[in-house]
Amino acid sequence: MDHAVSLAHSAQCLKKAIPMMVKYRMPVTPINYAIWYCYVQGSKPALNAELDDVIAQQQTCTQNKAKEIFDKHLSEDDLVFFQEMADRFHGTMEQVQQDISITLGHSKSFTTSLVDSQNELANLANVNSFNEILGCVERLTDESVAMQDYAREFQTKLAVAYNEIKDLKEALNLSKEAADTDPLTGFFNRRKFDDDIQLFCQTYSEQADEGVLAVLIMFDIDHFKRFNDDFGHQKGDEVLKLVAKKVSQNMTDTLNVYRYGGEEFCITGYFTSINDIMKFADKIRLDIASLAVRKKDDINSKRAISASFGLAILRPFTKGAVLIERADRALYIAKTHGRNRIEIAPDI
Ligand SMILES: Nc1nc2c(ncn2[C@@H]2O[C@H](COP(=O)(O)OP(=O)(O)OP(=O)(O)O)[C@@H](O)[C@H]2O)c(=O)[nH]1
């Protein structure tokens, strides 16, 4: 790929590439960035054709497929280029914006001091060649005002460019957010969970604080298949949304909630005691159990909703996979012991 392109051209390509990633719900990874940038640049028709095919079939492009396309048509150099580009744009514009503000400030104070001098001179009746000096200062003042006008105009143009870059950055953040979010529930999605869980375990291991417990709470709506079969998939989606609302109402800043699978959710976070964890999980369990739905045209069709919970307290230096396995096992026991209940994984 030709990297010797102007900043303006790169900005144009980025501006077109980001909405593509948003549209097809692809996370902003360097690889996705690279293939879409190349796509909108149009420099590799074979890449465009392949990406068009994948999108036509799947309405998105999976990480694996994106990597495959990248490996086939692009190189590692392209990747480095993309990783650096967005930051470079923003950094450069920020710096220039600062410089011009300083220049404008200087030119303003220069004008002010010239005006002051001019006034002072005007008040001095006994100065030799008074009119010459005054004329000279007047010219300098005019030049300074012109310089200030020029700087202001330059700043306006720069502000426009700066805002465009800012918009680009925001679009990038939004597309990242969209790529991490489950659209039905608004929770983080499985992809984000897979990214986060290892970091969650690692951070706790490195900064383990006496008296702080890190926990993974897994829960799953009971008999959801039966519900879907009896009420239809659409009503099932409605239940997922209702459950999500109840869960959201209990969330705090120290907790993260994810849609782990179809009707299965995970919460990770920190508590100070097992008692607090149990109280928290039980509140959610009861909130979900307070829900009931019925068919529009059948008053006798009322069906209660419930969920089962499996908790696993993190032991330092445990891998994410082990924590998940323990919570999953506890959830399985909650299911087999009658559902609508909470089980804690044994601390072995
Ligand atoms: N409506 C709806 N259903 C979904 C969605 N995702 C998964 N499901 C359904 O969720 C059901 C899950 O069924 P199972 O895994 O057998 O579990 P279950 O019926 O809840 O039974 P237990 O977990 O043992 O209580 C399946 O019928 C899936 O089709 C979704 O997004 N919307």
The ligand as an SDF file (V2000), in Angstrom:
LIG
                    3D

 32 34  0  0  0  0  0  0  0  0999 V2000
  -35.6230  -15.3270   22.1670 N   0  0  0  0  0  0  0  0  0  0  0  0
  -34.3520  -15.5950   22.1780 C   0  0  0  0  0  0  0  0  0  0  0  0
  -33.9480  -16.8490   22.4880 N   0  0  0  0  0  0  0  0  0  0  0  0
  -32.6370  -17.1070   22.5220 C   0  0  0  0  0  0  0  0  0  0  0  0
  -31.6750  -16.1500   22.2160 C   0  0  0  0  0  0  0  0  0  0  0  0
  -30.4580  -16.7130   22.3350 N   0  0  0  0  0  0  0  0  0  0  0  0
  -30.6430  -17.9840   22.6860 C   0  0  0  0  0  0  0  0  0  0  0  0
  -31.9690  -18.2610   22.8240 N   0  0  0  0  0  0  0  0  0  0  0  0
  -32.6410  -19.5020   23.1710 C   0  0  0  0  0  0  0  0  0  0  0  0
  -32.3590  -19.8140   24.5200 O   0  0  0  0  0  0  0  0  0  0  0  0
  -32.6450  -21.2310   24.6750 C   0  0  0  0  0  0  0  0  0  0  0  0
  -31.6490  -21.8180   25.6270 C   0  0  0  0  0  0  0  0  0  0  0  0
  -32.0400  -23.1150   25.8950 O   0  0  0  0  0  0  0  0  0  0  0  0
  -31.2410  -24.1350   26.7730 P   0  0  0  0  0  0  0  0  0  0  0  0
  -29.7600  -23.8360   26.6740 O   0  0  0  0  0  0  0  0  0  0  0  0
  -31.6980  -25.4940   26.4100 O   0  0  0  0  0  0  0  0  0  0  0  0
  -31.5930  -23.8120   28.2430 O   0  0  0  0  0  0  0  0  0  0  0  0
  -32.9920  -23.5580   28.9640 P   0  0  0  0  0  0  0  0  0  0  0  0
  -34.1500  -23.9480   28.1740 O   0  0  0  0  0  0  0  0  0  0  0  0
  -32.9580  -22.1350   29.4480 O   0  0  0  0  0  0  0  0  0  0  0  0
  -32.9190  -24.5190   30.1810 O   0  0  0  0  0  0  0  0  0  0  0  0
  -32.1240  -24.3730   31.5250 P   0  0  0  0  0  0  0  0  0  0  0  0
  -30.9660  -23.4440   31.2590 O   0  0  0  0  0  0  0  0  0  0  0  0
  -31.6670  -25.7490   31.8450 O   0  0  0  0  0  0  0  0  0  0  0  0
  -33.0400  -23.8290   32.5450 O   0  0  0  0  0  0  0  0  0  0  0  0
  -32.5970  -21.8240   23.2710 C   0  0  0  0  0  0  0  0  0  0  0  0
  -33.8920  -22.2100   22.9060 O   0  0  0  0  0  0  0  0  0  0  0  0
  -32.1340  -20.6870   22.3910 C   0  0  0  0  0  0  0  0  0  0  0  0
  -32.7340  -20.7170   21.1150 O   0  0  0  0  0  0  0  0  0  0  0  0
  -32.1240  -14.8230   21.8590 C   0  0  0  0  0  0  0  0  0  0  0  0
  -31.3560  -13.9130   21.5790 O   0  0  0  0  0  0  0  0  0  0  0  0
  -33.4580  -14.6100   21.8580 N   0  0  0  0  0  0  0  0  0  0  0  0
  1  2  1  0
  2  3  2  0
  2 32  1  0
  3  4  1  0
  4  5  2  0
  4  8  1  0
  5  6  1  0
  5 30  1  0
  6  7  2  0
  7  8  1  0
  8  9  1  0
  9 10  1  0
  9 28  1  0
 10 11  1  0
 11 12  1  0
 11 26  1  0
 12 13  1  0
 13 14  1  0
 14 15  2  0
 14 16  1  0
 14 17  1  0
 17 18  1  0
 18 19  2  0
 18 20  1  0
 18 21  1  0
 21 22  1  0
 22 23  2  0
 22 24  1  0
 22 25  1  0
 26 27  1  0
 26 28  1  0
 28 29  1  0
 30 31  2  0
 30 32  1  0
M  END
$$$$
